[in-house]
Amino acid sequence: MSRKAKLPIGIENFEKVRTLGFYYVDKTGLIKELLDNWGEVNLFTRPRRFGKTLNMSMLKYFFEYGCDRSLFDGLLIAGEQELCAEYMGKFPVISITLKGAASDNFEGARAMLRSIIGDEALRFRFLLDSERLSREEKARFAQLIHVDASGQHGYIMPDDVLADSLRTLSGLLRKHYGQKVILLIDEYDVPLDKAQQYDYYDSMITLLRSLFGQVLKTNDSLYFAVLTGCLRISRESIFTGLNNLKIMSITNVQFDEHFGFTDAEIRKLLNYYDLDNKYDTVRTWYDGYHFGNEDVYCPWDVINYVDLLRGEPDASPKSFWINTSENSIVRNFIRMAGPQTRRELEQLVNGESVTRKVNEELTYRDLYRKIDNLWSVLFTTGYLTQRGKTDDKFYQLAIPNLEIKEVFVEQILNWFQEEVSKDTAKLDAFCTAFATADAMAVESQFNAYLSKTISIRDTNVRKDRKENFYHGILLGLLSHREDWILVSNAESGDGYSDILIELENEEVGIVVEIKYPDNGNLEKGCLEALEQIERLRYEEKLLQNGMTTIYHYGIACYKKKCMVQVRRRTPGGHYEGL
């Protein structure tokens, strides 16, 4: 039996993927489409973790002088013999990523930019000995690689040299090779994202506008350029006067299948690893994105889950993509949402779509100025996707898959807990009612809390996931009492209870079981919860820990309504309603 290829988790270098035995989803069709349809400056905007960096590395290894042609053996582009003969290995390539140009202050970010460009220039150190460059031109190159005219290190690239650095390097390379340059800039918008977060946006905009303007506009040494990022930044903010810019966003049909995995690619991947039986699970969790006319999966999620399944065949799907970001966009969206937006948010979480105007040309400064802008940002960054459009600006937006739905639910729960914690008197009253088994007061107050959040009623969501949502709300409310011992999903008796509570000083123990009756029969849901507590002896752990008074709570939730029933365990081991 042949050895299976490794999964390229976090591997973004094309040469490494192709030479060290990693599985590769062939995206070399991007090269042909780019050459058939390219503009002088091409900008691809896609959410993070959709293969932008690996594709940029692929372009570098294809076009650059001295390329290893064997890297492309067996791939789609190898069948384009005339195109390969004309373009493969025929250009000097400048390739940088601005992913690391991030800092909590402008000086630090500017220093990182110097380092990134200086390190790329060092790949062409041979220019110092080029017979085609004059002494003055070699001196200009020396300024880019952090050395002074005498070859000593410690020199700091002046701001004017930094602003003109990419244009300078492209000009020197063209003169040395007698060939125009291809420029690749990955994650072009990361410095702006960080600058906005740490309040040096104007300074960074000025620097990048100069840097990009010099190299991308009226640069006779440029053959073409490719930029990638998450957001499409308006021309006025960074691409001023750049009339040769061709933008391919997630709404464009061109290039739509080259970022992310298509359904056919997923089926081929799963078949290769003998995981055909996991197709439905992968589709439910990681599919749902719509770029142009193509439905695509998130590559990062699929690769990580397949890798997990290879070592643990029965592993449940996990949230991989969301754990690579702090998800601050969703958090800010929920905090800014008014009643109307919260109603629309409820529709999204319940599997429906919301028609909204999308503005793809924003500045980072505009992102949080109004809630309408955040709808656009959620769409372009992958937290929402399109299910159709009514005209050129209005799209039917929806949550793409189960993983992203969990992001929204988690952030909603966090927001809810922050909001209710502001009224400590009300929380004290709720917890007191809980501790004294005042079922009517608990039900009344819990209903009041539920009326202020969203409801989970999506028919495509499993019943246990709906129950988990209400479980999270209740757990957040009860966590207000720091002197109580709360355990969630605790093993006790013959199963796992939703919530166990110990009030040590009063020797009071509480068992909580939550049900979501799909038919809305709250009374029946409460009875099922109480019967489950008693049948599986959930109070056993509380008794072992010395609790003498035990209350059983059966709580049924449906949409924004709940019913609460309580029973007390008598000293004789019987149960009585309260």
C-alpha positions as CSV (number, residue, x, y, z in Angstrom):
1,M,0.0,0.0,0.0
2,S,1.5,3.3,-1.0
3,R,2.2,6.0,1.6
4,K,-0.3,8.8,1.7
5,A,0.8,12.4,1.2
6,K,1.1,14.6,4.2
7,L,-1.5,17.4,4.8
8,P,0.1,20.9,4.2
9,I,-1.1,22.5,7.5
10,G,0.3,26.0,7.6
11,I,2.6,25.3,4.6
12,E,2.4,28.3,2.3
13,N,5.6,27.7,0.2
14,F,4.8,26.1,-3.2
15,E,8.2,24.5,-3.6
16,K,8.0,22.9,-0.1
17,V,4.5,21.5,-0.9
18,R,5.7,20.0,-4.2
19,T,9.0,18.6,-3.1
20,L,8.4,17.3,0.5
21,G,5.4,15.0,-0.1
22,F,2.5,17.2,0.7
23,Y,-1.0,16.9,-0.8
24,Y,-1.6,19.7,-3.3
25,V,-4.9,20.8,-4.7
26,D,-4.0,22.0,-8.2
27,K,-4.6,25.7,-8.5
28,T,-2.2,26.3,-11.4
29,G,-5.1,27.2,-13.6
30,L,-4.8,30.6,-12.0
31,I,-1.6,31.2,-14.0
32,K,-3.3,30.6,-17.4
33,E,-6.4,32.7,-16.4
34,L,-4.1,35.5,-15.1
35,L,-2.1,35.6,-18.3
36,D,-5.2,35.5,-20.5
37,N,-7.0,38.2,-18.6
38,W,-4.5,40.2,-16.6
39,G,-4.4,43.9,-16.0
40,E,-1.2,45.7,-15.2
41,V,-2.1,45.7,-11.5
42,N,-4.3,42.9,-10.3
43,L,-5.9,42.8,-6.8
44,F,-7.4,39.7,-5.4
45,T,-9.5,40.0,-2.2
46,R,-10.5,36.9,-0.3
47,P,-11.0,36.0,3.4
48,R,-8.1,34.8,5.3
49,R,-7.0,31.1,5.1
50,F,-8.4,30.7,1.5
51,G,-5.0,30.0,-0.2
52,K,-3.9,33.5,-1.2
53,T,-0.3,33.1,0.1
54,L,0.2,29.7,-1.4
55,N,-1.1,30.9,-4.8
56,M,1.3,33.9,-4.6
57,S,4.2,31.5,-3.9
58,M,3.1,29.4,-6.9
59,L,3.2,32.5,-9.1
60,K,6.7,33.3,-7.9
61,Y,8.1,29.8,-8.6
62,F,6.5,29.8,-12.1
63,F,7.6,33.2,-13.4
64,E,11.0,33.7,-11.7
65,Y,14.3,33.2,-13.5
66,G,15.9,29.9,-12.7
67,C,12.6,28.2,-11.8
68,D,12.5,24.5,-11.3
69,R,10.2,23.3,-14.0
70,S,9.7,19.9,-12.4
71,L,7.7,21.6,-9.7
72,F,4.8,21.9,-12.2
73,D,5.1,18.4,-13.7
74,G,1.7,16.7,-13.8
75,L,-0.2,19.9,-13.0
76,L,-2.8,21.7,-15.2
77,I,-0.4,24.4,-16.3
78,A,2.1,21.9,-17.7
79,G,-0.4,21.1,-20.4
80,E,-0.2,24.7,-21.7
81,Q,3.0,24.2,-23.6
82,E,3.1,27.4,-25.6
83,L,2.3,29.5,-22.5
84,C,5.0,27.8,-20.5
85,A,7.5,28.3,-23.2
86,E,6.8,32.0,-23.3
87,Y,6.4,32.8,-19.6
88,M,7.8,30.1,-17.4
89,G,11.1,31.2,-15.7
90,K,11.3,34.3,-17.9
91,F,11.1,37.2,-15.4
92,P,12.7,38.8,-12.4
93,V,10.1,38.6,-9.6
94,I,9.9,40.8,-6.5
95,S,7.8,38.9,-3.9
96,I,6.9,40.3,-0.4
97,T,4.3,39.7,2.2
98,L,3.2,42.6,4.5
99,K,1.7,40.1,7.0
100,G,4.5,40.9,9.4
101,A,4.3,44.7,9.0
102,A,2.2,45.1,12.1
103,S,3.0,46.9,15.4
104,D,1.3,48.8,18.1
105,N,3.0,52.0,16.9
106,F,4.0,53.5,13.6
107,E,7.7,53.4,14.2
108,G,7.6,49.7,14.8
109,A,5.5,49.0,11.7
110,R,7.7,51.2,9.5
111,A,10.8,49.4,10.8
112,M,9.1,46.1,9.8
113,L,8.5,47.4,6.3
114,R,12.1,48.4,6.0
115,S,13.1,44.9,7.1
116,I,10.6,43.1,4.7
117,I,11.8,45.1,1.7
118,G,15.4,44.9,2.7
119,D,15.3,41.1,3.1
120,E,13.7,40.8,-0.4
121,A,16.4,43.0,-1.9
122,L,19.1,40.8,-0.3
123,R,17.9,38.0,-2.6
124,F,19.4,40.2,-5.4
125,R,22.7,41.0,-3.7
126,F,24.5,40.1,-7.0
127,L,23.3,43.5,-8.2
128,L,26.3,45.0,-6.3
129,D,28.6,43.3,-8.8
130,S,26.4,43.8,-11.9
131,E,28.4,45.1,-14.9
132,R,25.1,46.6,-16.2
133,L,24.6,49.0,-13.2
134,S,26.5,52.2,-12.7
135,R,28.3,53.1,-9.4
136,E,25.4,55.4,-8.5
137,E,22.8,52.7,-9.2
138,K,24.8,50.2,-7.0
139,A,24.8,52.8,-4.2
140,R,21.1,53.1,-4.5
141,F,20.7,49.4,-4.2
142,A,23.0,49.4,-1.1
143,Q,20.6,51.7,0.6
144,L,17.9,49.0,0.2
145,I,19.9,46.2,1.9
146,H,20.7,48.1,5.1
147,V,24.4,48.9,4.4
148,D,26.1,52.2,3.8
149,A,28.4,53.0,0.9
150,S,31.4,51.4,2.6
151,G,29.5,48.1,3.1
152,Q,29.0,48.6,6.9
153,H,25.7,47.5,8.5
154,G,23.7,49.6,11.0
155,Y,22.4,52.0,8.4
156,I,18.7,52.8,8.6
157,M,16.8,53.3,5.4
158,P,15.5,56.9,5.2
159,D,11.8,57.4,4.7
160,D,12.2,58.8,1.1
161,V,14.3,55.7,0.2
162,L,11.7,53.4,1.8
163,A,8.8,55.1,-0.1
164,D,10.7,54.6,-3.4
165,S,12.2,51.2,-2.6
166,L,10.1,48.9,-4.7
167,R,10.2,51.2,-7.7
168,T,14.0,51.4,-7.3
169,L,14.5,47.7,-7.0
170,S,12.3,47.0,-10.0
171,G,14.2,49.5,-12.1
172,L,17.6,48.0,-11.1
173,L,16.4,44.5,-11.9
174,R,15.1,45.5,-15.3
175,K,18.4,47.1,-16.2
176,H,20.4,44.1,-15.0
177,Y,18.2,41.5,-16.8
178,G,16.9,43.6,-19.7
179,Q,13.4,42.3,-18.8
180,K,10.5,44.0,-17.0
181,V,9.6,42.8,-13.5
182,I,6.7,41.0,-12.0
183,L,5.7,42.3,-8.5
184,L,3.8,40.2,-5.9
185,I,2.5,41.8,-2.7
186,D,0.7,39.5,-0.4
187,E,-1.5,40.7,2.5
188,Y,-1.2,44.3,1.3
189,D,-3.8,45.6,3.8
190,V,-2.5,44.1,7.1
191,P,-0.5,47.3,7.9
192,L,-3.7,49.3,7.6
193,D,-5.7,47.0,9.8
194,K,-3.1,47.3,12.6
195,A,-2.7,51.0,12.1
196,Q,-6.4,51.5,12.6
197,Q,-6.4,49.4,15.7
198,Y,-3.5,51.4,17.3
199,D,-4.4,54.9,16.0
200,Y,-1.6,55.6,13.5
201,Y,-3.8,55.2,10.4
202,D,-3.0,58.5,8.8
203,S,0.8,58.0,9.0
204,M,0.5,54.5,7.5
205,I,-1.8,55.6,4.7
206,T,0.7,58.3,3.7
207,L,3.5,55.8,3.6
208,L,1.7,53.0,1.7
209,R,0.2,55.5,-0.7
210,S,3.6,56.7,-1.6
211,L,5.1,53.1,-1.7
212,F,2.4,51.7,-3.9
213,G,2.0,54.8,-6.0
214,Q,5.7,54.9,-6.9
215,V,5.9,51.2,-8.0
216,L,2.5,50.7,-9.5
217,K,1.8,53.9,-11.3
218,T,3.7,54.9,-14.4
219,N,6.5,52.4,-13.7
220,D,8.1,51.5,-17.0
221,S,10.0,48.6,-15.3
222,L,6.8,46.8,-14.2
223,Y,5.4,43.9,-16.4
224,F,2.5,43.3,-14.1
225,A,1.7,43.2,-10.4
226,V,-0.5,41.0,-8.2
227,L,-1.7,42.0,-4.8
228,T,-3.8,40.0,-2.3
229,G,-5.7,41.0,0.8
230,C,-8.9,40.6,2.8
231,L,-10.5,44.0,2.1
232,R,-10.8,46.0,-1.1
233,I,-9.5,49.5,0.1
234,S,-11.0,52.4,-1.8
235,R,-8.9,54.1,-4.4
236,E,-9.1,57.4,-2.7
237,S,-7.3,56.1,0.5
238,I,-4.4,54.2,-0.9
239,F,-4.5,53.7,-4.7
240,T,-4.9,57.4,-5.6
241,G,-4.6,58.0,-9.3
242,L,-4.0,54.3,-10.1
243,N,-6.1,53.8,-13.2
244,N,-4.5,50.5,-14.2
245,L,-6.0,48.5,-11.2
246,K,-8.1,45.4,-11.9
247,I,-9.9,44.2,-8.8
248,M,-11.1,40.6,-8.4
249,S,-13.2,40.4,-5.3
250,I,-15.4,37.6,-4.0
251,T,-18.3,38.9,-6.2
252,N,-16.4,38.5,-9.4
253,V,-16.9,35.5,-11.7
254,Q,-13.3,35.6,-13.0
255,F,-10.8,33.5,-10.9
256,D,-13.7,32.4,-8.7
257,E,-12.5,28.7,-8.4
258,H,-8.9,29.4,-7.7
259,F,-9.2,30.4,-4.0
260,G,-10.8,27.9,-1.8
261,F,-11.6,24.2,-2.6
262,T,-14.4,23.4,-5.0
263,D,-16.8,20.5,-4.3
264,A,-15.1,18.3,-6.9
265,E,-11.7,19.0,-5.2
266,I,-13.2,18.1,-1.8
267,R,-14.6,14.8,-3.1
268,K,-11.2,13.9,-4.7
269,L,-9.3,14.8,-1.4
270,L,-11.7,12.7,0.7
271,N,-11.5,9.8,-1.6
272,Y,-7.7,9.9,-1.6
273,Y,-7.6,9.6,2.2
274,D,-10.4,7.0,2.2
275,L,-12.8,9.4,3.9
276,D,-15.7,9.4,1.4
277,N,-18.1,8.8,4.3
278,K,-17.2,12.1,5.8
279,Y,-18.4,14.2,2.9
280,D,-21.7,15.3,4.4
281,T,-20.0,16.3,7.6
282,V,-17.4,18.3,5.8
283,R,-20.0,20.0,3.6
284,T,-22.2,21.0,6.6
285,W,-19.3,22.4,8.6
286,Y,-16.9,24.0,6.1
287,D,-18.8,24.6,2.8
288,G,-21.2,27.4,2.0
289,Y,-19.0,30.1,0.6
290,H,-20.0,31.6,-2.7
291,F,-17.3,33.4,-4.8
292,G,-18.6,34.7,-8.1
293,N,-20.5,31.7,-9.5
294,E,-18.5,29.0,-7.6
295,D,-19.4,27.3,-4.3
296,V,-16.3,26.8,-2.3
297,Y,-15.0,25.3,1.0
298,C,-12.5,26.9,3.4
299,P,-9.2,25.1,2.7
300,W,-7.8,25.6,6.2
301,D,-10.7,23.9,7.8
302,V,-10.9,20.9,5.5
303,I,-7.1,20.2,5.6
304,N,-7.1,20.4,9.4
305,Y,-10.2,18.2,9.8
306,V,-8.9,15.6,7.4
307,D,-5.6,15.5,9.2
308,L,-7.5,15.1,12.5
309,L,-9.5,12.2,11.0
310,R,-6.4,10.4,9.9
311,G,-5.3,10.0,13.5
312,E,-8.8,9.8,15.0
313,P,-11.3,8.4,12.5
314,D,-14.4,9.2,14.7
315,A,-13.3,12.7,15.5
316,S,-16.1,15.3,15.5
317,P,-15.6,18.4,13.3
318,K,-14.0,21.4,15.1
319,S,-13.8,25.1,14.5
320,F,-10.3,25.7,12.9
321,W,-10.8,28.8,10.9
322,I,-12.4,30.9,13.7
323,N,-9.5,30.0,16.0
324,T,-7.0,31.8,13.8
325,S,-8.6,35.2,14.6
326,E,-10.0,37.1,17.6
327,N,-13.3,37.5,15.7
328,S,-13.4,41.2,16.8
329,I,-15.5,42.1,13.7
330,V,-18.4,39.9,14.8
331,R,-18.1,41.1,18.4
332,N,-18.2,44.8,17.4
333,F,-21.1,44.1,15.0
334,I,-23.2,42.6,17.8
335,R,-22.3,45.4,20.2
336,M,-23.3,48.1,17.7
337,A,-26.6,46.3,16.7
338,G,-29.9,48.0,17.5
339,P,-33.2,46.2,17.7
340,Q,-33.7,45.9,13.9
341,T,-30.2,44.5,13.4
342,R,-30.6,42.1,16.2
343,R,-33.8,40.8,14.6
344,E,-31.8,40.3,11.3
345,L,-29.1,38.6,13.3
346,E,-31.7,36.2,14.6
347,Q,-32.7,35.5,11.1
348,L,-29.1,34.7,10.1
349,V,-28.5,32.4,13.0
350,N,-31.7,30.6,12.2
351,G,-30.5,29.8,8.7
352,E,-32.3,32.6,6.8
353,S,-30.8,35.3,4.6
354,V,-30.9,39.0,5.0
355,T,-30.9,41.4,2.0
356,R,-28.4,44.2,2.5
357,K,-26.4,46.7,0.5
358,V,-22.8,45.8,0.2
359,N,-20.1,48.4,-0.2
360,E,-16.8,46.8,-1.2
361,E,-14.8,50.1,-1.3
362,L,-14.3,51.1,2.3
363,T,-11.4,52.5,4.2
364,Y,-10.3,50.9,7.5
365,R,-11.3,54.2,9.1
366,D,-14.9,53.7,8.0
367,L,-15.3,50.1,9.2
368,Y,-16.9,50.8,12.6
369,R,-18.4,54.2,11.8
370,K,-21.9,52.7,11.2
371,I,-23.5,49.3,11.3
372,D,-24.1,49.3,7.5
373,N,-20.4,49.2,6.9
374,L,-20.0,46.2,9.2
375,W,-22.4,44.2,7.0
376,S,-20.1,44.8,4.1
377,V,-17.0,43.8,6.2
378,L,-18.6,40.6,7.5
379,F,-19.3,39.7,3.8
380,T,-15.9,40.4,2.5
381,T,-14.0,38.8,5.3
382,G,-16.0,35.5,5.2
383,Y,-18.3,35.7,8.1
384,L,-21.2,36.1,5.7
385,T,-21.6,34.9,2.2
386,Q,-24.1,35.6,-0.7
387,R,-27.1,33.5,-1.6
388,G,-28.1,35.7,-4.5
389,K,-28.5,39.4,-5.3
390,T,-31.3,41.8,-6.2
391,D,-29.1,44.3,-8.1
392,D,-25.5,45.4,-8.4
393,K,-25.3,46.5,-4.7
394,F,-27.9,44.5,-2.8
395,Y,-27.1,40.9,-1.8
396,Q,-28.9,38.2,0.1
397,L,-26.4,37.5,2.9
398,A,-26.3,34.4,5.0
399,I,-24.0,32.6,7.5
400,P,-22.1,30.1,5.3
401,N,-21.8,27.1,7.5
402,L,-22.0,25.5,11.0
403,E,-18.6,26.7,12.0
404,I,-19.3,30.3,11.4
405,K,-22.7,30.0,13.0
406,E,-20.9,29.0,16.2
407,V,-18.8,32.1,16.0
408,F,-22.0,34.3,16.0
409,V,-23.6,32.2,18.8
410,E,-20.5,32.4,21.0
411,Q,-20.2,36.2,20.5
412,I,-23.9,36.6,21.2
413,L,-23.6,34.8,24.4
414,N,-20.6,36.9,25.4
415,W,-22.4,40.1,24.6
416,F,-25.5,39.0,26.5
417,Q,-23.4,38.2,29.6
418,E,-21.8,41.6,29.4
419,E,-25.1,43.3,29.1
420,V,-26.9,41.5,32.0
421,S,-23.9,41.9,34.3
422,K,-24.5,45.7,34.3
423,D,-27.7,45.1,36.5
424,T,-26.3,43.3,39.5
425,A,-29.4,43.8,41.6
426,K,-31.5,41.9,39.0
427,L,-28.9,39.1,38.8
428,D,-28.9,38.8,42.6
429,A,-32.7,38.4,42.7
430,F,-32.5,35.8,39.9
431,C,-29.8,33.7,41.7
432,T,-31.7,34.0,45.1
433,A,-34.8,32.7,43.5
434,F,-32.8,29.8,42.0
435,A,-31.2,29.0,45.4
436,T,-34.6,29.0,47.2
437,A,-36.4,26.9,44.5
438,D,-38.8,29.7,43.7
439,A,-39.8,28.3,40.3
440,M,-42.3,31.0,39.5
441,A,-39.7,33.8,40.1
442,V,-37.0,31.9,38.1
443,E,-39.4,31.4,35.2
444,S,-40.5,35.0,35.1
445,Q,-37.0,36.4,35.3
446,F,-35.5,33.9,32.9
447,N,-38.3,34.8,30.4
448,A,-37.4,38.5,30.8
449,Y,-33.8,37.7,30.0
450,L,-34.6,35.6,27.0
451,S,-36.8,38.4,25.5
452,K,-33.6,40.5,25.2
453,T,-31.5,38.0,23.2
454,I,-32.1,36.0,20.1
455,S,-33.8,32.6,19.8
456,I,-32.5,29.5,18.1
457,R,-35.2,27.8,16.0
458,D,-33.3,26.7,12.8
459,T,-34.8,23.4,11.7
460,N,-31.4,22.4,10.3
461,V,-29.7,22.7,13.7
462,R,-29.7,19.6,15.9
463,K,-31.8,19.7,19.0
464,D,-28.8,19.4,21.3
465,R,-27.2,22.5,19.8
466,K,-30.3,24.5,20.5
467,E,-30.2,23.2,24.1
468,N,-26.6,24.2,24.3
469,F,-27.5,27.8,23.4
470,Y,-29.9,28.2,26.3
471,H,-27.5,26.2,28.5
472,G,-24.9,28.9,27.8
473,I,-27.3,31.7,28.6
474,L,-28.3,30.2,32.0
475,L,-24.7,29.3,32.9
476,G,-23.7,32.9,32.2
477,L,-26.5,34.2,34.5
478,L,-25.7,31.8,37.4
479,S,-21.9,32.5,37.1
480,H,-22.7,35.9,38.7
481,R,-22.5,34.1,42.1
482,E,-18.8,33.6,42.5
483,D,-19.3,31.9,45.9
484,W,-21.2,29.1,44.2
485,I,-19.5,26.0,42.7
486,L,-20.8,25.6,39.2
487,V,-19.9,22.7,37.0
488,S,-21.1,22.3,33.4
489,N,-21.6,19.0,31.7
490,A,-20.5,17.2,34.8
491,E,-20.3,13.4,35.1
492,S,-22.6,12.3,37.9
493,G,-24.6,9.1,38.4
494,D,-25.1,7.4,35.1
495,G,-24.6,10.3,32.8
496,Y,-23.6,13.9,32.4
497,S,-25.8,16.6,33.8
498,D,-26.2,20.1,32.2
499,I,-25.3,22.1,35.3
500,L,-24.5,21.1,38.9
501,I,-24.4,23.8,41.6
502,E,-23.2,23.5,45.2
503,L,-23.9,26.1,47.8
504,E,-21.5,24.8,50.4
505,N,-22.4,27.0,53.3
506,E,-26.1,26.1,53.0
507,E,-25.4,22.5,52.0
508,V,-27.7,23.0,49.1
509,G,-27.2,21.2,45.8
510,I,-28.9,22.0,42.5
511,V,-29.2,19.9,39.3
512,V,-30.3,21.6,36.1
513,E,-31.4,19.9,32.9
514,I,-32.4,21.9,29.9
515,K,-34.7,20.7,27.0
516,Y,-35.7,22.2,23.7
517,P,-39.1,20.7,22.7
518,D,-39.3,21.1,18.9
519,N,-43.1,21.1,19.1
520,G,-43.2,23.9,21.7
521,N,-44.7,21.8,24.4
522,L,-42.8,23.4,27.3
523,E,-44.6,21.4,30.1
524,K,-43.7,18.1,28.5
525,G,-40.1,19.3,28.1
526,C,-39.9,20.1,31.8
527,L,-41.2,16.6,32.7
528,E,-38.7,14.9,30.4
529,A,-35.8,16.9,32.0
530,L,-36.9,16.0,35.5
531,E,-37.4,12.3,34.7
532,Q,-33.9,12.3,33.1
533,I,-32.3,13.8,36.2
534,E,-34.0,11.1,38.4
535,R,-33.5,8.2,36.1
536,L,-29.8,8.8,35.6
537,R,-29.2,9.8,39.3
538,Y,-27.5,13.2,38.5
539,E,-27.7,14.2,42.2
540,E,-25.2,11.5,43.2
541,K,-22.2,13.7,43.0
542,L,-23.9,16.4,45.1
543,L,-24.8,13.8,47.8
544,Q,-21.2,12.6,47.8
545,N,-20.0,16.2,48.4
546,G,-22.2,16.6,51.5
547,M,-25.2,18.5,50.1
548,T,-28.2,17.7,52.2
549,T,-30.9,19.6,50.3
550,I,-31.1,18.8,46.6
551,Y,-33.3,20.7,44.1
552,H,-33.9,19.3,40.6
553,Y,-34.7,21.9,37.9
554,G,-36.4,20.9,34.7
555,I,-36.2,23.8,32.3
556,A,-37.8,23.8,28.8
557,C,-37.0,26.6,26.3
558,Y,-38.6,27.3,23.0
559,K,-37.7,30.4,21.0
560,K,-37.9,33.2,23.6
561,K,-40.1,31.4,26.1
562,C,-39.3,29.1,28.9
563,M,-41.0,27.0,31.6
564,V,-39.4,26.0,34.9
565,Q,-40.4,23.1,37.2
566,V,-38.6,22.2,40.4
567,R,-38.6,19.1,42.6
568,R,-36.9,18.5,45.9
569,R,-35.3,15.3,47.0
570,T,-36.7,14.2,50.3
571,P,-34.5,12.7,53.1
572,G,-36.1,9.3,52.2
573,G,-34.9,9.6,48.6
574,H,-38.2,10.5,47.1
575,Y,-39.0,13.6,45.0
576,E,-41.7,16.2,45.5
577,G,-42.8,19.1,43.4
578,L,-42.5,22.7,44.6
